[in-house]
Protein backbone atom coordinates (compact mmCIF):
# COMPACT_ATOMS: atom_id res chain seq x y z
CA UNK A 1 0.00 0.00 0.00
CA UNK A 2 1.01 3.62 -0.40
CA UNK A 3 0.15 7.01 1.05
CA UNK A 4 -0.73 10.30 -0.57
CA UNK A 5 2.86 11.45 0.01
CA UNK A 6 4.07 8.58 -2.16
CA UNK A 7 1.75 9.19 -5.09
CA UNK A 8 3.66 8.95 -8.37
CA UNK A 9 3.58 12.04 -10.60
CA UNK A 10 1.39 10.15 -13.08
CA UNK A 11 -1.61 10.59 -10.74
CA UNK A 12 -0.63 13.83 -9.05
CA UNK A 13 -2.02 15.76 -12.03
CA UNK A 14 -5.58 14.45 -11.47
CA UNK A 15 -5.64 13.89 -7.70
CA UNK A 16 -7.98 16.07 -5.66
CA UNK A 17 -6.45 18.17 -2.91
CA UNK A 18 -8.05 16.11 -0.15
CA UNK A 19 -7.73 12.77 -1.96
CA UNK A 20 -5.63 10.03 -0.36
CA UNK A 21 -4.14 7.23 -2.45
CA UNK A 22 -4.15 3.83 -0.72
CA UNK A 23 -2.63 1.70 -3.47
CA UNK A 24 -0.80 2.23 -6.75
CA UNK A 25 0.30 -0.51 -9.15
CA UNK A 26 0.84 -1.45 -12.75
CA UNK A 27 0.46 -4.54 -14.93
CA UNK A 28 3.13 -7.22 -15.29
CA UNK A 29 4.57 -6.91 -18.81
CA UNK A 30 4.22 -10.43 -20.22
CA UNK A 31 0.67 -11.22 -18.98
CA UNK A 32 -0.46 -7.74 -20.01
CA UNK A 33 0.84 -8.13 -23.57
CA UNK A 34 -0.52 -11.66 -23.83
CA UNK A 35 -4.06 -10.37 -23.31
CA UNK A 36 -3.92 -9.70 -27.05
CA UNK A 37 -2.80 -13.27 -27.85
CA UNK A 38 -6.23 -14.79 -28.77
CA UNK A 39 -6.90 -12.20 -31.48
CA UNK A 40 -3.27 -12.42 -32.63
CA UNK A 41 -3.52 -16.22 -33.04
CA UNK A 42 -6.78 -15.79 -34.95
CA UNK A 43 -5.03 -13.28 -37.20
CA UNK A 44 -2.15 -15.69 -37.81
CA UNK A 45 -4.54 -18.48 -38.81
CA UNK A 46 -6.43 -16.10 -41.07
CA UNK A 47 -3.17 -14.93 -42.64
CA UNK A 48 -1.96 -18.51 -43.16
CA UNK A 49 -5.10 -19.35 -45.11
CA UNK A 50 -4.78 -16.24 -47.25
CA UNK A 51 -1.10 -16.92 -47.88
CA UNK A 52 -1.93 -20.44 -49.03
CA UNK A 53 -4.52 -19.06 -51.46
CA UNK A 54 -2.12 -16.48 -52.92
CA UNK A 55 0.65 -19.08 -53.13
CA UNK A 56 -1.66 -21.39 -55.06
CA UNK A 57 -2.65 -18.66 -57.51
CA UNK A 58 0.94 -17.60 -58.14
CA UNK A 59 2.01 -21.17 -58.94
CA UNK A 60 -0.91 -21.80 -61.22
CA UNK A 61 0.18 -21.29 -64.88
CA UNK A 62 -3.26 -19.92 -65.63
CA UNK A 63 -3.32 -17.67 -62.62
CA UNK A 64 -0.49 -15.23 -63.36
CA UNK A 65 -2.81 -12.81 -65.06
CA UNK A 66 -4.96 -12.56 -61.93
CA UNK A 67 -2.12 -12.03 -59.43
CA UNK A 68 -2.22 -8.26 -59.77
CA UNK A 69 -5.89 -8.36 -58.80
CA UNK A 70 -5.62 -11.03 -56.10
CA UNK A 71 -2.72 -9.51 -54.14
CA UNK A 72 -4.37 -6.11 -53.43
CA UNK A 73 -7.56 -7.93 -52.46
CA UNK A 74 -5.65 -10.20 -50.09
CA UNK A 75 -3.89 -7.24 -48.46
CA UNK A 76 -7.32 -5.94 -47.55
CA UNK A 77 -8.64 -9.38 -46.72
CA UNK A 78 -5.77 -9.79 -44.21
CA UNK A 79 -7.31 -7.12 -41.98
CA UNK A 80 -7.70 -9.52 -38.99
CA UNK A 81 -3.98 -10.34 -39.25
CA UNK A 82 -2.97 -6.67 -39.35
CA UNK A 83 -5.27 -5.79 -36.45
CA UNK A 84 -4.05 -8.71 -34.31
CA UNK A 85 -0.39 -7.83 -34.96
CA UNK A 86 -0.86 -4.10 -34.39
CA UNK A 87 -2.77 -4.80 -31.18
CA UNK A 88 0.24 -6.68 -29.78
CA UNK A 89 2.47 -3.74 -30.74
CA UNK A 90 -0.02 -1.34 -29.12
CA UNK A 91 -0.01 -3.32 -25.86
CA UNK A 92 3.80 -3.29 -25.77
CA UNK A 93 3.83 0.50 -26.19
CA UNK A 94 0.88 1.13 -23.86
CA UNK A 95 2.34 -0.93 -21.00
CA UNK A 96 4.80 1.70 -19.84
CA UNK A 97 1.99 4.28 -19.59
CA UNK A 98 -0.45 2.01 -17.76
CA UNK A 99 -0.95 2.44 -14.03
CA UNK A 100 -3.81 1.90 -11.57
CA UNK A 101 -4.70 3.53 -8.25
CA UNK A 102 -7.18 3.10 -5.39
CA UNK A 103 -8.06 6.23 -3.44
CA UNK A 104 -10.54 7.23 -0.74
CA UNK A 105 -12.83 8.57 -3.50
CA UNK A 106 -12.48 6.40 -6.60
CA UNK A 107 -10.56 3.94 -8.71
CA UNK A 108 -8.23 5.54 -11.24
CA UNK A 109 -6.79 4.10 -14.45
CA UNK A 110 -3.99 5.69 -16.42
CA UNK A 111 -3.03 4.50 -19.90
CA UNK A 112 -2.28 5.79 -23.37
CA UNK A 113 -0.59 5.17 -26.68
CA UNK A 114 0.00 8.53 -28.38
CA UNK A 115 -1.09 10.53 -25.32
CA UNK A 116 -2.04 9.88 -21.71
CA UNK A 117 -5.65 9.06 -20.82
CA UNK A 118 -7.22 8.90 -17.37
CA UNK A 119 -10.40 7.16 -16.23
CA UNK A 120 -12.01 7.65 -12.84
CA UNK A 121 -14.58 5.28 -11.38
CA UNK A 122 -16.50 6.53 -8.34
CA UNK A 123 -17.42 3.91 -5.78
CA UNK A 124 -21.15 4.58 -6.05
CA UNK A 125 -21.03 3.44 -9.69
CA UNK A 126 -19.52 0.04 -8.89
CA UNK A 127 -22.20 -2.62 -8.97
CA UNK A 128 -19.95 -5.68 -8.74
CA UNK A 129 -16.30 -6.61 -8.29
CA UNK A 130 -14.52 -9.82 -9.23
CA UNK A 131 -11.01 -11.25 -9.44
CA UNK A 132 -10.01 -13.13 -12.58
CA UNK A 133 -6.77 -15.14 -12.57
CA UNK A 134 -6.18 -16.93 -15.86
CA UNK A 135 -3.58 -19.64 -16.53
CA UNK A 136 -0.95 -17.20 -17.82
CA UNK A 137 -1.53 -14.76 -14.97
CA UNK A 138 -1.36 -17.61 -12.47
CA UNK A 139 2.08 -18.55 -13.81
CA UNK A 140 3.29 -15.01 -13.15
CA UNK A 141 1.56 -14.63 -9.78
CA UNK A 142 -0.73 -11.83 -10.92
CA UNK A 143 -4.43 -11.37 -11.60
CA UNK A 144 -7.06 -9.01 -12.98
CA UNK A 145 -9.67 -7.11 -10.99
CA UNK A 146 -12.86 -6.39 -12.93
CA UNK A 147 -15.25 -3.64 -11.81
CA UNK A 148 -18.73 -3.73 -13.30
CA UNK A 149 -20.52 -0.40 -13.46
CA UNK A 150 -23.78 0.98 -14.74
CA UNK A 151 -22.94 3.03 -17.82
CA UNK A 152 -25.08 5.23 -20.04
CA UNK A 153 -28.47 3.83 -21.02
CA UNK A 154 -28.15 1.25 -18.21
CA UNK A 155 -25.45 -0.63 -20.13
CA UNK A 156 -22.88 -2.51 -18.09
CA UNK A 157 -19.35 -1.14 -18.35
CA UNK A 158 -16.25 -3.16 -17.39
CA UNK A 159 -13.12 -1.47 -16.08
CA UNK A 160 -10.09 -3.63 -15.32
CA UNK A 161 -6.88 -3.58 -13.34
CA UNK A 162 -5.02 -6.03 -15.61
CA UNK A 163 -2.24 -8.38 -14.46
CA UNK A 164 -1.53 -6.74 -11.10
CA UNK A 165 0.41 -8.27 -8.21
CA UNK A 166 -1.44 -9.42 -5.09
CA UNK A 167 -4.87 -9.22 -6.78
CA UNK A 168 -6.78 -10.72 -3.83
CA UNK A 169 -5.32 -8.25 -1.33
CA UNK A 170 -6.11 -5.34 -3.65
CA UNK A 171 -9.61 -6.74 -4.20
CA UNK A 172 -10.26 -6.87 -0.45
CA UNK A 173 -8.92 -3.33 -0.05
CA UNK A 174 -11.22 -2.00 -2.75
CA UNK A 175 -14.21 -3.76 -1.20
CA UNK A 176 -13.39 -2.36 2.23
CA UNK A 177 -12.94 1.21 0.99
CA UNK A 178 -16.04 0.95 -1.22
CA UNK A 179 -18.28 -0.11 1.69
CA UNK A 180 -16.86 2.60 3.96
CA UNK A 181 -17.21 5.34 1.35
CA UNK A 182 -20.74 4.34 0.30
CA UNK A 183 -21.82 4.19 3.94
CA UNK A 184 -20.31 7.62 4.56
CA UNK A 185 -22.02 9.13 1.51
CA UNK A 186 -25.40 7.76 2.60
CA UNK A 187 -25.02 9.24 6.09
CA UNK A 188 -27.00 12.50 6.69
CA UNK A 189 -24.67 15.47 6.25
CA UNK A 190 -25.86 17.12 9.47
CA UNK A 191 -24.89 14.05 11.50
CA UNK A 192 -21.73 13.09 9.64
CA UNK A 193 -18.61 13.09 11.84
CA UNK A 194 -15.50 15.01 10.83
CA UNK A 195 -13.61 11.72 10.34
CA UNK A 196 -15.03 8.39 9.16
CA UNK A 197 -13.57 5.46 11.09
CA UNK A 198 -15.17 3.00 8.66
CA UNK A 199 -18.22 0.77 8.58
CA UNK A 200 -17.89 -1.34 11.72
CA UNK A 201 -21.39 -2.64 12.53
CA UNK A 202 -22.07 -6.38 12.24
CA UNK A 203 -25.22 -8.25 11.26
CA UNK A 204 -26.09 -10.87 13.90
CA UNK A 205 -29.24 -12.36 12.35
CA UNK A 206 -31.35 -11.59 15.46
CA UNK A 207 -34.66 -9.76 15.37
Residue, then its C-alpha position, 0 to 999 in steps of 0.5 A: x500500500x502507499x500514502x498520498x505522500x508517495x503518489x507517483x507524478x502520473x496521478x498527481x495531475x488528477x488527484x484532488x487536494x483532499x484525496x488520499x491514495x491507498x494503493x498504486x500498481x501497474x500490470x506485469x509486462x508479459x501477462x499484459x501483452x498476452x491479453x492480445x494473444x487470442x486475437x493475434x492467433x486468430x489473425x495468424x490463422x487467417x493470414x496462413x489461409x490467405x497466404x496459401x490461397x495467394x501461393x496457389x494462384x501464383x504457382x498456377x500457370x493460368x493464374x499469373x494474369x490474376x495475381x495483380x488483382x488477387x494480391x491487393x484484395x488479399x492485403x485488404x482481406x488480411x485485416x484480422x492479421x494486421x489488427x491482431x499484430x498491431x494490437x500486440x504492438x499497441x499493448x507493448x507501447x501502452x504498457x509503460x503508460x499504464x498504471x492503476x490507483x485506489x483512493x478514498x474517492x475512486x478507482x483511477x486508471x492511467x493508460x495511453x498510446x499517443x497521449x495519456x488518458x485517465x479514467x475515474x470510477x466513483x465507488x457509487x457506480x460500482x455494482x460488482x467486483x470480481x477477481x479473474x486469474x487466468x492460466x498465464x496470470x497464475x504462472x506469473x503470480x498476478x491477476x485481474x480485478x474487474x469492476x462492473x458499473x452501470x454506464x449510459x443507457x443502463x449498459x454494463x461497463x467493465x473497467x479492469x486492473x489487468x495483471x496486477x500483483x497481489x490481486x486478492x489483497x487489492x480486491x479486499x482493499x477495494x471492497x473495504x474502501x467501497x463499503x466505507x465510502x458508500x456508507x459515509x455518503x449515505x449518512x446524513x450530512x448534518x450528523x456526519x462526523x468530521x472523520x469516518x472510522x469506517x463501517x464497523x457494525x455487524x449483522x447478527x441475524x437476530x430480530 
